[in-house]
């Protein structure tokens, strides 16, 4: 029997204004297992942007994802939805 894999993640993320959303989405898509990245701006202040990220994956390691986006100064505030499949 195969191990359960994370297939979809919906995240609330806080990031600096730079990089801009298109560049940030491309950067997130570079992570192994990520097939689709959907980023929406929720709120913006002087220095940061609150964004919603929907990731569709063949499989993804959550800790690797946190580390990857952290390199761009982004922080996951919450995991709002997870879909796991075998």
N, CA, C and O atoms as a printed pandas DataFrame, in Angstrom:
     atom_number atom_name residue_name chain_id  residue_number  x_coord  y_coord  z_coord
0              1         N          UNK        A               1    0.844   -1.186    0.000
1              2        CA          UNK        A               1    0.000    0.000    0.000
2              3         C          UNK        A               1    0.886    1.246    0.000
3              4         O          UNK        A               1    1.885    1.297    0.717
4              5         N          UNK        A               2    0.529    2.229   -0.787
5              6        CA          UNK        A               2    1.342    3.443   -0.895
6              7         C          UNK        A               2    1.132    4.364    0.306
7              8         O          UNK        A               2    0.092    4.343    0.963
8              9         N          UNK        A               3    2.146    5.161    0.561
9             10        CA          UNK        A               3    2.088    6.133    1.643
10            11         C          UNK        A               3    1.163    7.290    1.264
11            12         O          UNK        A               3    1.102    7.663    0.093
12            13         N          UNK        A               4    0.443    7.865    2.231
13            14        CA          UNK        A               4   -0.367    9.051    1.940
14            15         C          UNK        A               4    0.535   10.216    1.516
15            16         O          UNK        A               4    1.594   10.435    2.103
16            17         N          UNK        A               5    0.108   10.950    0.501
17            18        CA          UNK        A               5    0.868   12.088   -0.031
18            19         C          UNK        A               5    0.010   13.348    0.034
19            20         O          UNK        A               5   -1.197   13.294   -0.204
20            21         N          UNK        A               6    0.635   14.484    0.359
21            22        CA          UNK        A               6   -0.072   15.767    0.320
22            23         C          UNK        A               6   -0.242   16.151   -1.143
23            24         O          UNK        A               6    0.739   16.266   -1.878
24            25         N          UNK        A               7   -1.486   16.348   -1.562
25            26        CA          UNK        A               7   -1.790   16.685   -2.954
26            27         C          UNK        A               7   -2.220   18.141   -3.119
27            28         O          UNK        A               7   -1.977   18.746   -4.163
28            29         N          UNK        A               8   -2.861   18.710   -2.084
29            30        CA          UNK        A               8   -3.312   20.104   -2.138
30            31         C          UNK        A               8   -3.055   20.755   -0.786
31            32         O          UNK        A               8   -3.324   20.166    0.261
32            33         N          UNK        A               9   -2.532   21.973   -0.821
33            34        CA          UNK        A               9   -2.347   22.789    0.376
34            35         C          UNK        A               9   -2.896   24.180    0.097
35            36         O          UNK        A               9   -2.660   24.751   -0.967
36            37         N          UNK        A              10   -3.636   24.722    1.071
37            38        CA          UNK        A              10   -4.073   26.115    1.016
38            39         C          UNK        A              10   -3.444   26.805    2.217
39            40         O          UNK        A              10   -3.687   26.431    3.364
40            41         N          UNK        A              11   -2.633   27.816    1.938
41            42        CA          UNK        A              11   -1.837   28.475    2.973
42            43         C          UNK        A              11   -2.134   29.966    3.055
43            44         O          UNK        A              11   -2.382   30.620    2.042
44            45         N          UNK        A              12   -2.105   30.492    4.279
45            46        CA          UNK        A              12   -2.130   31.931    4.535
46            47         C          UNK        A              12   -0.683   32.316    4.806
47            48         O          UNK        A              12   -0.081   31.838    5.768
48            49         N          UNK        A              13   -0.124   33.177    3.963
49            50        CA          UNK        A              13    1.302   33.489    4.014
50            51         C          UNK        A              13    1.510   34.999    4.094
51            52         O          UNK        A              13    0.786   35.767    3.461
52            53         N          UNK        A              14    2.494   35.411    4.870
53            54        CA          UNK        A              14    2.910   36.804    4.944
54            55         C          UNK        A              14    4.257   36.913    4.265
55            56         O          UNK        A              14    5.181   36.171    4.598
56            57         N          UNK        A              15    4.385   37.840    3.306
57            58        CA          UNK        A              15    5.635   38.010    2.576
58            59         C          UNK        A              15    5.946   39.491    2.406
59            60         O          UNK        A              15    5.036   40.319    2.443
60            61         N          UNK        A              16    7.215   39.835    2.219
61            62        CA          UNK        A              16    7.558   41.219    1.889
62            63         C          UNK        A              16    7.052   41.560    0.480
63            64         O          UNK        A              16    6.713   40.662   -0.290
64            65         N          UNK        A              17    7.003   42.843    0.149
65            66        CA          UNK        A              17    6.536   43.259   -1.190
66            67         C          UNK        A              17    7.406   42.675   -2.298
67            68         O          UNK        A              17    6.926   42.408   -3.400
68            69         N          UNK        A              18    8.672   42.480   -2.002
69            70        CA          UNK        A              18    9.574   41.936   -3.004
70            71         C          UNK        A              18    9.937   40.513   -2.611
71            72         O          UNK        A              18   10.301   40.285   -1.458
72            73         N          UNK        A              19    9.857   39.570   -3.497
73            74        CA          UNK        A              19    9.579   39.685   -4.924
74            75         C          UNK        A              19    8.088   39.880   -5.195
75            76         O          UNK        A              19    7.256   39.522   -4.361
76            77         N          UNK        A              20    7.745   40.444   -6.356
77            78        CA          UNK        A              20    6.343   40.604   -6.715
78            79         C          UNK        A              20    5.664   39.236   -6.884
79            80         O          UNK        A              20    6.334   38.217   -7.050
80            81         N          UNK        A              21    4.337   39.232   -6.837
81            82        CA          UNK        A              21    3.588   37.978   -6.860
82            83         C          UNK        A              21    3.931   37.046   -8.026
83            84         O          UNK        A              21    4.113   35.853   -7.785
84            85         N          UNK        A              22    4.028   37.516   -9.273
85            86        CA          UNK        A              22    4.351   36.570  -10.349
86            87         C          UNK        A              22    5.698   35.875  -10.139
87            88         O          UNK        A              22    5.827   34.673  -10.372
88            89         N          UNK        A              23    6.685   36.631   -9.702
89            90        CA          UNK        A              23    8.011   36.061   -9.463
90            91         C          UNK        A              23    7.980   35.093   -8.276
91            92         O          UNK        A              23    8.610   34.036   -8.311
92            93         N          UNK        A              24    7.244   35.465   -7.230
93            94        CA          UNK        A              24    7.130   34.601   -6.053
94            95         C          UNK        A              24    6.427   33.286   -6.417
95            96         O          UNK        A              24    6.851   32.217   -5.977
96            97         N          UNK        A              25    5.370   33.360   -7.209
97            98        CA          UNK        A              25    4.647   32.150   -7.627
98            99         C          UNK        A              25    5.556   31.233   -8.440
99           100         O          UNK        A              25    5.556   30.019   -8.235
100          101         N          UNK        A              26    6.324   31.802   -9.353
101          102        CA          UNK        A              26    7.281   30.993  -10.128
102          103         C          UNK        A              26    8.308   30.345   -9.213
103          104         O          UNK        A              26    8.664   29.180   -9.392
104          105         N          UNK        A              27    8.779   31.101   -8.238
105          106        CA          UNK        A              27    9.761   30.574   -7.289
106          107         C          UNK        A              27    9.190   29.378   -6.517
107          108         O          UNK        A              27    9.857   28.354   -6.375
108          109         N          UNK        A              28    7.966   29.510   -6.023
109          110        CA          UNK        A              28    7.330   28.416   -5.283
110          111         C          UNK        A              28    7.164   27.197   -6.181
111          112         O          UNK        A              28    7.304   26.064   -5.720
112          113         N          UNK        A              29    6.867   27.420   -7.457
113          114        CA          UNK        A              29    6.643   26.308   -8.389
114          115         C          UNK        A              29    7.914   25.504   -8.660
115          116         O          UNK        A              29    7.838   24.390   -9.179
116          117         N          UNK        A              30    9.080   26.052   -8.316
117          118        CA          UNK        A              30   10.347   25.349   -8.525
118          119         C          UNK        A              30   10.530   24.174   -7.563
119          120         O          UNK        A              30   11.345   23.285   -7.810
120          121         N          UNK        A              31    9.769   24.174   -6.465
121          122        CA          UNK        A              31    9.909   23.122   -5.466
122          123         C          UNK        A              31    9.456   21.784   -6.033
123          124         O          UNK        A              31    8.419   21.696   -6.691
124          125         N          UNK        A              32   10.232   20.759   -5.777
125          126        CA          UNK        A              32    9.929   19.425   -6.295
126          127         C          UNK        A              32    8.534   18.968   -5.863
127          128         O          UNK        A              32    8.166   19.085   -4.694
128          129         N          UNK        A              33    7.771   18.449   -6.813
129          130        CA          UNK        A              33    6.440   17.933   -6.548
130          131         C          UNK        A              33    5.319   18.927   -6.785
131          132         O          UNK        A              33    4.155   18.534   -6.861
132          133         N          UNK        A              34    5.645   20.210   -6.904
133          134        CA          UNK        A              34    4.615   21.232   -7.124
134          135         C          UNK        A              34    4.243   21.250   -8.595
135          136         O          UNK        A              34    5.106   21.397   -9.460
136          137         N          UNK        A              35    2.942   21.098   -8.877
137          138        CA          UNK        A              35    2.461   21.099  -10.258
138          139         C          UNK        A              35    1.730   22.395  -10.608
139          140         O          UNK        A              35    1.746   22.825  -11.762
140          141         N          UNK        A              36    1.089   23.020   -9.614
141          142        CA          UNK        A              36    0.326   24.240   -9.879
142          143         C          UNK        A              36    0.385   25.132   -8.644
143          144         O          UNK        A              36    0.261   24.659   -7.514
144          145         N          UNK        A              37    0.579   26.440   -8.880
145          146        CA          UNK        A              37    0.619   27.432   -7.809
146          147         C          UNK        A              37   -0.391   28.521   -8.142
147          148         O          UNK        A              37   -0.344   29.110   -9.222
148          149         N          UNK        A              38   -1.301   28.786   -7.214
149          150        CA          UNK        A              38   -2.314   29.841   -7.373
150          151         C          UNK        A              38   -2.136   30.799   -6.199
151          152         O          UNK        A              38   -2.383   30.428   -5.052
152          153         N          UNK        A              39   -1.705   32.036   -6.482
153          154        CA          UNK        A              39   -1.439   33.017   -5.438
154          155         C          UNK        A              39   -2.411   34.179   -5.576
155          156         O          UNK        A              39   -2.578   34.737   -6.661
156          157         N          UNK        A              40   -3.052   34.541   -4.462
157          158        CA          UNK        A              40   -3.986   35.674   -4.439
158          159         C          UNK        A              40   -3.573   36.646   -3.345
159          160         O          UNK        A              40   -3.239   36.236   -2.233
160          161         N          UNK        A              41   -3.598   37.936   -3.664
161          162        CA          UNK        A              41   -3.332   38.973   -2.669
162          163         C          UNK        A              41   -4.583   39.156   -1.813
163          164         O          UNK        A              41   -5.680   39.357   -2.336
164          165         N          UNK        A              42   -4.409   39.083   -0.500
165          166        CA          UNK        A              42   -5.525   39.244    0.426
166          167         C          UNK        A              42   -5.506   40.644    1.034
167          168         O          UNK        A              42   -6.541   41.301    1.140
168          169         N          UNK        A              43   -4.303   41.093    1.435
169          170        CA          UNK        A              43   -4.165   42.389    2.086
170          171         C          UNK        A              43   -2.739   42.878    1.928
171          172         O          UNK        A              43   -1.803   42.084    1.833
172          173         N          UNK        A              44   -2.579   44.204    1.901
173          174        CA          UNK        A              44   -1.256   44.799    1.745
174          175         C          UNK        A              44   -1.106   45.940    2.748
175          176         O          UNK        A              44   -2.036   46.718    2.962
176          177         N          UNK        A              45    0.074   46.029    3.361
177          178        CA          UNK        A              45    0.378   47.199    4.183
178          179         C          UNK        A              45    1.673   47.821    3.682
179          180         O          UNK        A              45    2.107   47.526    2.568
180          181         N          UNK        A              46    2.294   48.673    4.480
181          182        CA          UNK        A              46    3.484   49.404    4.026
182          183         C          UNK        A              46    4.635   48.488    3.612
183          184         O          UNK        A              46    5.332   48.772    2.638
184          185         N          UNK        A              47    4.840   47.382    4.354
185          186        CA          UNK        A              47    6.010   46.546    4.113
186          187         C          UNK        A              47    5.704   45.115    3.681
187          188         O          UNK        A              47    6.571   44.435    3.132
188          189         N          UNK        A              48    4.474   44.653    3.927
189          190        CA          UNK        A              48    4.188   43.235    3.689
190          191         C          UNK        A              48    2.889   43.026    2.905
191          192         O          UNK        A              48    2.065   43.929    2.753
192          193         N          UNK        A              49    2.750   41.799    2.420
193          194        CA          UNK        A              49    1.539   41.366    1.729
194          195         C          UNK        A              49    1.060   40.079    2.383
195          196         O          UNK        A              49    1.845   39.158    2.606
196          197         N          UNK        A              50   -0.215   40.021    2.683
197          198        CA          UNK        A              50   -0.837   38.773    3.107
198          199         C          UNK        A              50   -1.383   38.123    1.850
199          200         O          UNK        A              50   -2.143   38.740    1.103
200          201         N          UNK        A              51   -0.997   36.877    1.616
201          202        CA          UNK        A              51   -1.413   36.193    0.399
202          203         C          UNK        A              51   -1.987   34.824    0.737
203          204         O          UNK        A              51   -1.687   34.238    1.778
204          205         N          UNK        A              52   -2.816   34.336   -0.170
205          206        CA          UNK        A              52   -3.343   32.980   -0.085
206          207         C          UNK        A              52   -2.667   32.190   -1.202
207          208         O          UNK        A              52   -2.668   32.610   -2.359
208          209         N          UNK        A              53   -2.093   31.049   -0.849
209          210        CA          UNK        A              53   -1.439   30.191   -1.833
210          211         C          UNK        A              53   -2.169   28.855   -1.872
211          212         O          UNK        A              53   -2.363   28.212   -0.840
212          213         N          UNK        A              54   -2.572   28.443   -3.075
213          214        CA          UNK        A              54   -3.140   27.117   -3.277
214          215         C          UNK        A              54   -2.132   26.334   -4.104
215          216         O          UNK        A              54   -1.800   26.716   -5.226
216          217         N          UNK        A              55   -1.643   25.221   -3.531
217          218        CA          UNK        A              55   -0.665   24.376   -4.208
218          219         C          UNK        A              55   -1.303   23.048   -4.567
219          220         O          UNK        A              55   -1.900   22.385   -3.719
220          221         N          UNK        A              56   -1.173   22.667   -5.815
221          222        CA          UNK        A              56   -1.549   21.326   -6.266
222          223         C          UNK        A              56   -0.247   20.603   -6.539
223          224         O          UNK        A              56    0.617   21.107   -7.256
224          225         N          UNK        A              57   -0.113   19.414   -5.962
225          226        CA          UNK        A              57    1.170   18.727   -5.978
226          227         C          UNK        A              57    1.010   17.261   -6.356
227          228         O          UNK        A              57   -0.047   16.661   -6.160
228          229         N          UNK        A              58    2.083   16.700   -6.899
229          230        CA          UNK        A              58    2.143   15.251   -7.036
230          231         C          UNK        A              58    2.463   14.683   -5.663
231          232         O          UNK        A              58    2.009   13.595   -5.307
232          233         N          UNK        A              59    3.236   15.419   -4.908
233          234        CA          UNK        A              59    3.569   15.133   -3.511
234          235         C          UNK        A              59    4.467   16.273   -3.059
235          236         O          UNK        A              59    5.240   16.804   -3.856
236          237         N          UNK        A              60    4.377   16.656   -1.795
237          238        CA          UNK        A              60    5.199   17.760   -1.307
238          239         C          UNK        A              60    5.583   17.525    0.143
239          240         O          UNK        A              60    4.809   16.965    0.919
240          241         N          UNK        A              61    6.770   17.952    0.498
241          242        CA          UNK        A              61    7.232   17.895    1.875
242          243         C          UNK        A              61    6.987   19.271    2.491
243          244         O          UNK        A              61    7.560   20.266    2.046
244          245         N          UNK        A              62    6.140   19.325    3.509
245          246        CA          UNK        A              62    5.750   20.595    4.114
246          247         C          UNK        A              62    6.961   21.344    4.687
247          248         O          UNK        A              62    7.066   22.560    4.525
248          249         N          UNK        A              63    7.865   20.633    5.348
249          250        CA          UNK        A              63    9.035   21.299    5.928
250          251         C          UNK        A              63    9.927   21.905    4.840
251          252         O          UNK        A              63   10.462   23.001    5.012
252          253         N          UNK        A              64   10.083   21.193    3.725
253          254        CA          UNK        A              64   10.854   21.726    2.597
254          255         C          UNK        A              64   10.185   22.982    2.041
255          256         O          UNK        A              64   10.862   23.946    1.684
256          257         N          UNK        A              65    8.854   22.965    1.969
257          258        CA          UNK        A              65    8.100   24.125    1.484
258          259         C          UNK        A              65    8.333   25.327    2.393
259          260         O          UNK        A              65    8.614   26.422    1.906
260          261         N          UNK        A              66    8.219   25.134    3.718
261          262        CA          UNK        A              66    8.449   26.233    4.664
262          263         C          UNK        A              66    9.838   26.823    4.493
263          264         O          UNK        A              66   10.002   28.043    4.480
264          265         N          UNK        A              67   10.830   25.965    4.364
265          266        CA          UNK        A              67   12.208   26.429    4.197
266          267         C          UNK        A              67   12.379   27.173    2.868
267          268         O          UNK        A              67   13.036   28.212    2.806
268          269         N          UNK        A              68   11.781   26.628    1.814
269          270        CA          UNK        A              68   11.902   27.218    0.473
270          271         C          UNK        A              68   11.327   28.635    0.437
271          272         O          UNK        A              68   11.991   29.560   -0.030
272          273         N          UNK        A              69   10.098   28.809    0.928
273          274        CA          UNK        A              69    9.506   30.152    0.865
274          275         C          UNK        A              69   10.148   31.088    1.879
275          276         O          UNK        A              69   10.132   32.305    1.697
276          277         N          UNK        A              70   10.713   30.530    2.949
277          278        CA          UNK        A              70   11.420   31.351    3.932
278          279         C          UNK        A              70   12.627   32.050    3.338
279          280         O          UNK        A              70   13.018   33.123    3.799
280          281         N          UNK        A              71   13.220   31.447    2.312
281          282        CA          UNK        A              71   14.369   32.062    1.640
282          283         C          UNK        A              71   13.976   33.356    0.929
283          284         O          UNK        A              71   14.842   34.163    0.591
284          285         N          UNK        A              72   12.672   33.561    0.698
285          286        CA          UNK        A              72   12.175   34.798    0.097
286          287         C          UNK        A              72   11.609   35.737    1.164
287          288         O          UNK        A              72   11.006   36.758    0.834
288          289         N          UNK        A              73   11.799   35.396    2.437
289          290        CA          UNK        A              73   11.319   36.238    3.534
290          291         C          UNK        A              73    9.857   36.005    3.872
291          292         O          UNK        A              73    9.265   36.792    4.611
292          293         N          UNK        A              74    9.260   34.936    3.343
293          294        CA          UNK        A              74    7.847   34.655    3.577
294          295         C          UNK        A              74    7.680   33.692    4.755
295          296         O          UNK        A              74    8.542   32.855    5.023
296          297         N          UNK        A              75    6.544   33.834    5.451
297          298        CA          UNK        A              75    6.240   33.013    6.614
298          299         C          UNK        A              75    4.815   32.476    6.481
299          300         O          UNK        A              75    3.890   33.217    6.148
300          301         N          UNK        A              76    4.652   31.188    6.743
301          302        CA          UNK        A              76    3.310   30.595    6.730
302          303         C          UNK        A              76    2.622   30.936    8.042
303          304         O          UNK        A              76    3.091   30.569    9.119
304          305         N          UNK        A              77    1.475   31.660    7.933
305          306        CA          UNK        A              77    0.687   31.990    9.126
306          307         C          UNK        A              77   -0.217   30.842    9.519
307          308         O          UNK        A              77   -0.363   30.534   10.701
308          309         N          UNK        A              78   -0.829   30.205    8.521
309          310        CA          UNK        A              78   -1.713   29.082    8.823
310          311         C          UNK        A              78   -1.858   28.185    7.605
311          312         O          UNK        A              78   -1.686   28.608    6.462
312          313         N          UNK        A              79   -2.180   26.936    7.894
313          314        CA          UNK        A              79   -2.548   25.976    6.868
314          315         C          UNK        A              79   -4.061   25.894    6.919
315          316         O          UNK        A              79   -4.627   25.412    7.900
316          317         N          UNK        A              80   -4.725   26.368    5.858
317          318        CA          UNK        A              80   -6.179   26.474    5.867
318          319         C          UNK        A              80   -6.878   25.260    5.273
319          320         O          UNK        A              80   -8.060   25.039    5.536
320          321         N          UNK        A              81   -6.174   24.482    4.486
321          322        CA          UNK        A              81   -6.759   23.261    3.932
322          323         C          UNK        A              81   -5.638   22.327    3.493
323          324         O          UNK        A              81   -4.597   22.770    3.006
324          325         N          UNK        A              82   -5.867   21.021    3.675
325          326        CA          UNK        A              82   -4.915   19.997    3.236
326          327         C          UNK        A              82   -5.729   18.868    2.614
327          328         O          UNK        A              82   -6.742   18.439    3.166
328          329         N          UNK        A              83   -5.269   18.393    1.452
329          330        CA          UNK        A              83   -5.841   17.188    0.839
330          331         C          UNK        A              83   -4.713   16.173    0.734
331          332         O          UNK        A              83   -3.662   16.450    0.157
332          333         N          UNK        A              84   -4.944   14.995    1.299
333          334        CA          UNK        A              84   -3.965   13.907    1.276
334          335         C          UNK        A              84   -4.606   12.725    0.542
335          336         O          UNK        A              84   -5.770   12.396    0.770
336          337         N          UNK        A              85   -3.831   12.095   -0.339
337          338        CA          UNK        A              85   -4.314   10.929   -1.074
338          339         C          UNK        A              85   -3.278    9.808   -0.992
339          340         O          UNK        A              85   -2.087   10.043   -0.791
340          341         N          UNK        A              86   -3.774    8.591   -1.152
341          342        CA          UNK        A              86   -2.882    7.425   -1.231
342          343         C          UNK        A              86   -2.674    7.081   -2.673
343          344         O          UNK        A              86   -1.956    6.130   -2.983
